[in-house]
Amino acid sequence: MIRAISVTDHCHDPIASITLDETARHRRRMAMTSDRMANGSTIQFLLDLPQAVLLRHGDGLKLEDGSVIEVRAKPETLYEITAESPACLLVLAWHIGNRHLAADIRKNTIRIRPDHVIKAMLEGLGATVIEIEEPFNPEGGAYGGLPDHGHEH
């Protein structure tokens, strides 16, 4: 089985794509199958990276033969959280972090996985919480460094 041995950002001229939710995009070693191509075929390959990484939408999985498979982030049901001011959003972010929840932090919103208890807590603190369908790209964590793939989050 051909191996994917590295990750590139801003994938160019991919031979195929693979669509994965956030959980499936955080891997080191795993057998994978690409999305169906126009001719109906797929590519089976082994993701074989030196360490686990969170693959981002648009990243490329470089195969041993030099070809690339594009990563696509599958939309997931998420809560999008807004607040009346940046200071209020910071307080909400603190409460989310205090509960060790994965969060996709943006300029004016925070996105988390749905949890009705957390939703009630956030709304009680003044947040507006709506359900959306978007790819989930949480922060990498204090020891994983900042997510920088050359594009805005």
N, C-alpha and C positions, 0 to 999 in steps of 0.2 A: 504494500500500500504506500502510495506517495505521501510524503510528510510536508506539513506546513511548518517551516522552521523559524520564521521571523514575522514581525508585524511592521507594516509601513503605513504612514499616514498619507492621506490624499491619494487614494488608489487611482492609478492610471491604466487604461486598457486591460481591465480584468477579463479573464476567460469565463468566469461564472460569478455568482453571488451566493451568499448564505445569509438567511434572515433568522435572527436569534433574539430572544428576549434578554433582559439584563442578566438574569441568572446564568443563562447559557453562554453569555458573552464574557463571563469571568471564569476563565479556565487556563490550565497549563497544558494538560495532555488529555486528549479525548478523540475518539473516532467521530468523524463528522461526514455529513453528506450535503453537497451543495443544493441550492434550489434547482428546479427543473429548468433546463435551457430551452431555447426555441425548438431544438430538434427532439425534445422530450427526454434527453439523457441527463444524468447527474454525474458529479465527480465525488468519489469517496476518497477521503484523505484522513490522515492522522495529524491532529494539531499536536505539535511536539515542541513546546517552548521551554526555555531555560527556567522561567518562573511564571506564576500566574499573573495575568494582566486583565484589565477590563477593556475589552475590545470596544471601540467607539464606532458609531455610524460613519461610514466612509473609509475606515481603515482597510488595509489590504493584508491578506494572509499570503505571504510569499512561499511558494512551493519550492521543493528542491530543484526542479527543472527551470526555475526562474519565472514561471508564470504566477499570476496573482488572482486570488479569489477575493472579491469585495465583500466586506461585512456590512450588512444592513440591520439596523436596529428595529426590531418588531415593536409596533405600538402596543402599549399595555394600559390597562385601566389604572389611573393615578388620581390622587387628590392634588389640585393646584391651589395653593394657599396665598392669599393676598391680605394686606393690612392697610389701615388708614394712613400710615406713615412709615418711613424707613425705620424709625426707632421701634415702632410696634412690631415690624417684621423681624427685627433683631431679637426682640424678646421671644417671639414665636420660635425663631431658629434656636435660641437657647433651650427652650422647652423640648423641642424635637431632638436636639443633640443630647440633652440630659437623659433621654430615654433610649439613646444609642440607635436611633432610626436612620437608615440610609436616606439621604436627601439630595436632591438635584437642586442646587441653589443657583438662582438666576438673579438678574438685576432687581426685579420688582416682585418676584414670586419664589416660592419654594414648592417643589414637587416631592411627594412621598407616596408610598404604597398605601392603598386603602386600609383603614382600620377605624371602625365606627367609634371606638372608645377615644382614640386620639382625635378624631374629627370633633367629637363633642367637647373635648378639652380645649382644642384650638378655638372653636366657635365661642366657648365660654370666656376665652381670653380676648375676644373681639375680632378674630380672623373671619374672613370670608373663605369658605372651602367649597370648591366645585369639582365635580368628577369630569375627567378628560381622558382621551385616548391618545397617548403620545409615547414615543420611546423614552425609557427611563435611563438617565445617565447620572447616577449619584456620584458625589465626591469620592475620591479615592481613599481618604483617611489620612490621619496625621503622619503615618509612617510610609505611605505610598507616594508622597509628593503631590504636587498640584497637577490636575489633569491638563496637560498642554499638548495638544496635537496641532497647533497652528490655526485653530479656528475658534470662533467665539461660542461660548456655551449659553 
